[in-house]
Amino acid sequence: MLEKLRERLQAHQPRRMRSNMPQAAVLMPIVERAEPTLLFTRRASHLTTHSGQVAFPGGKRERHDPDLLFTALRESQEEIALPPNRVELLGQLSDVISLHGILVTPYVGLIPPDLPLVPDKRELDTIFEVPLHHFLEDRRHHTDVIPVDGCPMYVPNYHVDGQVIWGLSAMMLVELLAEGFGSEVTLHREPPHGAMCYFPERLTRIQQTTGT
């Protein structure tokens, strides 16, 4: 599974956006277990923005960061004590724009199992893993229908052991599934099953640039 993923992501050509928006980057860590998992974090409840939300480790680019991959690795080390030299870069996904107008670049990396990862309690409440097969089998709880430029975007919403994976993280996840594993999941077509939750027009700033 992981060797095929590596090949597919190395051949993938993510779409990049040119913008003067603030930049950020995240790492989507795949844990190399017998049954591979995807690692997530949950933002601390005391934060003023995104409190309690599930996200991938990452953050804003700083002036001294030479590139966005450095940003993703630096932030992952700061947030969860993940050493950059323990990350095998598998590939890059397409840029997305957050609700707050930040251009986010996702990177997919493979990490060894059972590293002594520790959440930075100033930013995070917890770190957790979800088996990849949960997403490959499309075990979504429901679908969030978000209007973007007048067109509906069908974003899966996953509930796993009390954690909710949705929004920007779910959008990145869809591209990983489609481009990395050949999944038929897409943001641009209504899924064949599950309930729909329709969002108001105020969320239309959320954007995504891939054709998946």
Disulfide bonds with the S-S distance in Angstrom:
none
